[in-house]
Amino acid sequence: MTKLTRGAHTLAVGEPIRLQEWQPRAGSQSAGRLFTCGRPGRATYDRAKVPVADDVIDLWESGLPQAKVLHVVSLLGHKTTGLSEFSYYPFRSAEEKGAKPAFEAWLNKRYNKRRFVVHEFPTVDGRGIARDLLDAVVQQVARCLEEGNTTLIVDSAGAERTARVCEALGYARPDSRRAG
């Protein structure tokens, strides 16, 4: 666990939150590896709606699975209030307009030791995933895995929406160990 100092406060940080590697069910194989986790800053700030500092995002990135190219399947979209789940960051969804760089462009510019490919499927936090959207996400993740890619599915907490995708793919719920 890393410690960050914010003014008079020291935060214990376990970024990324709920990083888990999922396994194909017995008898199945995959050319790639499948991981899930929560969004940058979730381990640090929990549910607080505050800007996420670059050093916290750096901790999130440094805790991600090692791969020359990491495919990130983002389920981040909006809260039930309409607030963008990207509003906390120095980047935006590729689906949103604005002056900030898109998530993929920001990651690739900041972390040039590896490449990120971001596939965005915006959802509403706390509302599950509509069947047609779930099917599209499953197809994308399956394609990434079949091509041998390390693939990371991200939602707000790394728990509900990510699990629905993995289960639909036929992957078994992992134990609670950290993966890397």
N, C-alpha and C positions, 0 to 999 in steps of 0.2 A: 504494500500500500504506500502510495506517495503522499507527501504532505505539501500543501500550497498555503502560502500566507496571504491573507486578504485583510489589510489594515491590521487591527488588533487580533484578528481571528486566524487560527490555523485550521485548515480543512484536511481531513484524511480522505484521500481520493482513490477510488478503485475503478478507474476508467479502463476499458469500457464496462458498463454494468451488464451483468448476465451474459458475458461472452461464453458461448457453449458451442461445441462441435456436435452435430447431429450425425447419426450413423444410419446407413441403409438397413432396412430390416433384414433379418437372417435370410440368407440365400440370394440377396441382391448385392450388386456391386455398382460402384460409381467411379468414373475416371477422375472426378474432381472431389473436392472437400467442401462441406456445407457447414456454415457457422451462422449464428444469430447473436445479436446484441442490441442494446439500447442506444439511443442517439447520443452524440457527444454532449457531455455535461450532466447527463442524468444521474450518474453516480455521485457527482460533486454537489449539485444543487437540488437533487430530488425533483419535486414537481414545481419548484419556484420558477416563475416566469421572469427570468432575469437574463441579460446578455451573457453569453458564454464566451469567456476570454480565450484568446488564441492559445495560451499555455495549457488550458484545460483540453482544448481540441488536440493539441500536440500529445498530451497524455493518452487521449482516446486513440489517436492514430498509432502511437507506439505500442499499444496493447493489442492491436489487431493481428490477425493471423499473418504470418510471414508468407509473402508471395511476390514474385516480380510484377505480376499483374493481379490486382484484386478486383473482382467484380462485386460491386455494391448494389444490392437490390433494395432501394429505398421505398418504404411504405409510408414515409412521413408525408403529411398533407396538411390537414387543419384540425384544430380542436373543435369540439361541438359548438363553441362560441363563435367560430369562424376565424379565429386567430391562426395564422400560418404557423406550422411547427418549425418553419425556417426563420421566423422573426427574431430568434435568439442569436443568430449567427451573422458572421461577416460575409455569408454567401446566401443564395436564394435557390429555390427550386427552378429547374429549367422550364417548368410550367408557368412560372410567375414572371411578370415584367418587373424591371427595376434596374438600378445602376449597379447593384452588387453582382459579382460574377456568379455563375451557376455553380452548384455543388461540385460537379466533376472538374470544372476548370479551376476552381479554388484549390481543391485537393491536389491536382496535378502540378499546379504552380508552387504550392507550399512544400510538397513532399516529393521532390524530384528523384529520390532514391528508388522509387517504384512507380508504377502507373496504376491509376484507378479508372475503371469503366463503371459509370453509374447508370443504372436502369431505374427510372422513376415510375412508381405506380402510386400516385397520391390517394390516400384513404382518410377517413375521419376517425380520429382517436376515440376509442371507446364505443365504436359502432360496428366492429367486426369488418368483414370484407364481403362485398357483394359477390355472388357466385360468378358472374361473368368476369369481374376483375380478378378474382382468385384464380380462375382458369388461365387468364393471361399471365399472371405472375408465375404460376406453376410452369407454364410452357417456357417462359424466359429462364427460370432457374434450372429447369431440366436441360435446356439447351446449353447453358453455361457449364453444368456439371458433365454433360456428355462430351463437351469439348475439352474436358480435363482442367477446368478453371477452379481456383479457389474462389468460393462465392460466399458473401456475407449478406444476410438479410437484416435490415435495420428497421425498427419502429421506435416509438417513444421510450418504452421501458424494456424492450427486448423480450417480451413475454407473450402477449396474446396474439396479435396479428402475425408475428413471425412464426409462432407455433402452428397456427392454422395452415400456413403455407407448407411448412415442413411435414406436417401430418398428411396433407393432401398429396404430397410427393411420395408418401410411404416411408418416411424416415421415422426412426424411433426417437422418443424423447431421451435426451442425454442425461447422464448423471450431472451433478452440479459442479463438477470440476472446471477450472479455468482451462481454456484451450489455447494453443499457440503454435 
